């Protein structure tokens, strides 16, 4: 037996165990931080983060040798089609196929101003992000991507969703941690091609991603965007379930993705490149991407747009850890520091949100009074109460 080989094997085993320990600590941190949420929600959010990683790994494998299937547009269209079929099956089982019709959103205006922009921004954000990688390195693109939680928080706040002042501190802390990890990616990759074009494409991708998440959040939780004390007489739009939103947005997403693929990719060449191994790998990406899309919408429903974007940034650390455990790569210490900072930001943000919810729930509820002639309108906070 070669003692050096034994030492190398022991070191590799320790590296794998350390990487898996990091992954376990991250998931444990998510479950602990979100302890005020139902257990089912915490488990589904952990699975959501996992599908972020598996989808990226499968897509990377599909586009790398020996498969080298570089037709991401058509694969993306298949992903959206898979989500659509799952929604059709879901609402068929529930006996409510009316949820598949655009009219079910409530009004034509709501469909035009919310569902269609989501359908445009969702595929295009993926397309622009992939195109940016052809002009700049993954590291630079990753650093620009760290702005997503900040732009999402700013956009949702501008449109009316209240973020407590301490919550902004959590967003900033998480942004610092994500930027720290982006710097590691910067050092591990090199830029190429037109830098300015790459920056523009990556920046547009971030803005589209934030817009998509906020629009989805407005459909899932419209009451959260109602300004306090304003337009109280107007009825708030009804909230939609995440399966309902996907049932509405999946068909136009398929159309947009296919339109892009038909313009930039050769369908005949893609068909001729298929093999049984590639077909099975594409099916695996469809399963992972379908779970990712559905659980991502669930995370928005449960946590809100800003928290969902912040938690989504943890996939970088888990991806690095899996690369160490199974691909023989190394885990830079800076990544662990960045992960710790992000988790601290998530904890601070979630704590601020939790205390804000408790403060709102503790506000006194004034019951309406009645008179011999009928009910009176409820007292406002500025009115003086009298004894019975």
N, C-alpha and C positions, 0 to 999 in steps of 0.2 A: 504494500500500500504506500502511495506517495503521500508523505505528511503535508506537503504544500497543497496538494489537491484536497486533502481533508480539511485544511484550514480554509481554503476557498469555498468549499461546500458548506462549511459551518457558517462562514460569513454571509453567504448567499441566503442560507436559511434564516439567519438572524435578520437580514434585510427584509425578507418576505414577512416575517412575523411582525417586525416593526411597522411595515407599511399597512398590514392588515389591522394592527392595533390602532394606527392613526385613523383608518376608516371607521373602525368600531367606536372610537372616541368621538368622531364627528357625528355619527348617527346618534350616539348616546347624548351628545350635546344638544342636538336638534330636539330629541324627545324631552329632555329636561327643560330646555328653554320654553318649549311650547306646552308645558305641563298644564297650563290653564285651559288648553284645548282638549276636546275628547280624544281618547286613546286611538280610536279609529282614524281620526284626522292626522294624528302624529305618524301613525304607521304608513298611511297613504302618501304623506309628504316625503317620508324617507324613501319610499319606492319611487316617487317622482324624481328625486335627486339621483337615484340609481339608474333610472331609464335615461336621464341626461347623459350619463357616462356610457352606457351600453350602446345607445344610438350612435354616439360619436365614434366609438371603437369599431362598430360594425360598418359604418360608412367609410371610415378610414381603411378598413380591411378590404372593402369592396373596390375602392379606387386604387389600391396598391397592388403590386405584383404578388402572386401570379395572375390575379383576376383582372386588374387594371380596367375596370368598368367605369369609365369616366362620363357617365350620362346622368348627372345628379338631378337635372330637371325632370326627366321622366321618372326617376325613382321617387322624387319628392311628390310628383303627381300621384303615384301609386300609394304613397303614405296617406295623402289626404283622401284618396278614394277608399282606402281601408277604414279610415275613421268614419267616413260617410256610411259605409256598409254596416259598421258596428252600430251607428246611430239608428239606421233603418231597422236593424234587428231588435235593438233595444225598445224603440217605440212600437214596433209590431207586437212584441211580447206584452207591452203595457196597453195594447189596444188603443193607441192614440196617435195614429199616423198624421193627424192634423198638425202635429208639432213640426212636421217636415215642410210645411207650406210657409212661404214668406209672410202671409197674413197673420200667422200665429204670433208674430213679434209684437203685435198690438196696433201698428199703424205703418203706412207706407213710408212716412217720414223717418220713423225710427229704423226701418230696414235700410233706407238709403243712406242715412247719416251715421249708422253704427255698423250694421252687418257688412255692407259692401266695402267700406273702408278697411274693416278687419280683413276681409277676403283679399284685398289688394296688398295691404301692408304685410300680412303674414308670409306669403310666398316670396314677395320681393325682398323682405328683410333677410331671408335665407339666401336668396340669389345674390344680393349685393354683398353679403358677408363672404360668400364663396368666391365671388369675383374679386373682392379686395385682397384675398389671399394670393391671387396671381400677380399682384402689384407690390404688396408689402409682405413682410414676414409674419408668421403666426404670432410672434411676440408683440410687435407693434399693434397688430389687429386686436390682440388680447387686451392690451393696455387701453385702447380706445373703447373696447367692450366693457371695461370696468365702469364707464360712465353711465351705463344703463340704469342701475338703481337710482342714481342721482337725477337723471333726466326723467325717469318715471315718477319719482316723488315730486319733482317740480311741476310736471304736467298734471298729475292727479290733484295736487294742491291748487293749481291755477283753475282747474275745472270744478273745484268745489269740495273735494274730499279733505276733511280736516285731518291734519297731522299735528299732534301735540308738539310744543316747542322742544321737549326732550327727545322726541322721536327723530328730529332733524340731527341731533347729536349722534344717534345710533346710525343713521344713514351715512353721516360723514365718517364715522369710525369704520363701518363696513367698506366704504369706498376706499379708505386708506389701505385696508387689508387687501382688497382686490387689486389695487394699483401696485402694491408690494409684490404680489404674485405675478402681475403683468411684467414687472421689471425682470423677474427671473426668466420669463418667456422671451423677453427682449434679448437677454444675454445668450439664450440658447438658439437663437435664430438670426437670420440676416435678411435685410430688406432687399428687394430686387424690383426692377422695372420702374415705372413711374410712381414716385412716392406720393406726389400730390393727388393723383387719381386714386391711389389706394386709400389715402386718408379720407378723401371725399366719399368713396363708396362705403368705407367702414363707418364713417360718421352718419351717413344716411341710413345705414342698416340699424344703428343704435336708435336713431330717432323713430324709425318705423317700428322697431321692436317695442319701444316705450309706448308709442301711440296705440299699437295693437293691444297691449296689455291693459292700458287705461280704458280703451273703448270696451273691451271685454268686461272689465270691472264695472263699468257703468251699466252694462246689461245685467250683470249678475247681482249687483248691489246698488241700484239707483238711489236708494234712500241715503246712502253714505255721501252722495254728491249734492244733496239738498242743503242749501245754505240755511243756517239757523235763523229763524225769524223772518225769512223771506219766502214769498210765494207759498205761504202755509195753507192758503185757501185752495190752491191748485192741487189736485190729486197727484201723488207721486206715481211714475210709471211702474208697472208691475215688474218684479224681479224674475229672471229666468233661471232655470237650472242649467248647469254646465253642459248636460247632454242636449238640452234644447238649443243652446247657443251653437254647439258644434253641428247639430242637425241643420241649422240655418246657414252657417258659414262654410261648411265643408264643400257643397257643390260649387259655389263660385271660386273657392280655393283651388279645386281641381281644374277648373277652366283657366284660371290665371297661370297655374303651374304648367299646364299643357301648352298654353299659348307661348310662354317663354321657351319651353323645351323645343317646340316646333320651329321657333325662330333661330335658336342658337345651337341646337343639337341635331344630328342626323339620325332620324328614326330607323332608317334601313341599316345603318352601321350598328346602331344599338341592338337591333334584332339579331343581326348576324354575329354579334359578340356574345350572345347568350350561350350558356352551357348549363348542364344540370347543376353543377356546383354553384354557379352564379345565381341561378334561379332560386336555389335554396337559401343562399345568402341574402338575396333581395327579400325573400319572404320573411327571413329573420329580422331584417331592418324594418319591414312593415309592422311586425308584431311589436317591436320595441318602440318605434315611432308612434304607433297608435296609442300605446300605453302612456307614452310621454305627453302627447297632445291632450289626451283626456285628463290625465292627472295634473298637468299644468293648469288646465282650466279649473280643476277642483281646488288647486292651491290658491288660485286667485279668489275663488269663491270663499274659501275658508280664511285666508290671511289678508287679502287685499293686494293691490298691484305692487306696492313698494316692497312689502315683506317677501312676496313671491320672487321678485327680481333679486333681492339680497340673498335669499336662501339658494337660489339657482346658481349663484357664483361659487358655492361650495363644490360644484361638480369638478372644477379644475383641480382641487386638492385630491379628491377621490380618484380622478383620472390619473394623476401623477402617482398616487399610491398603488393603483392597479398596474401601472406600467412597471413599477419597481417589483411588485410581487410576481408578475407573470411574464414580463418582457425583458427583465434583466437590467432595467434602467436604474438610475440613481435618483434619490429624492433630496433635492437641495434643502438645507436647513431653512432658507428664506421662505420656502413654501409653508413649512410648519408655522413659522412666525405669522405669515399672512393669514393662514387658516385660523390661528388663535385670535387675531385681530378681528377677522370677519365674524367669528362666533361671538366675540364680545359685542360687536356692533349689533348683531341680531338680538342678543340678550337685552341690550339696552333699549333697542327699538320696541321689542315685544313687551318689555316691562312698562315702557311709556304708554304703549297702546292699551295694555291691561289696566293701568291706573286711570287712564282717560275713560275707558268703558265703565269702570266702577264709579267714577265721579259722575258720569252721565246717568247711570242707573240709580244713583242715590238722590238725584234731584226730586223734590217733592212733587207728587202727582196731585193736581187739584181736581176733585170730582165735581161734575156739573150739578148745580142746584136746581130744584124744581119749585114751581109756583102753582097756585090753583089753576092758572091758565095753561100750564104746560112747562116743559123744561126750559131753563135759562141757559145761555151760553156759558162756558166755563170761565172762571175768573182768570184774569191775567195776573202776572206776578206783580204788576204795579197797582192792582186794586186792593182796597182795604177790606179785610174780612170783618164781619159782624157776628156777634154771638147769636145762637138760635134762641 
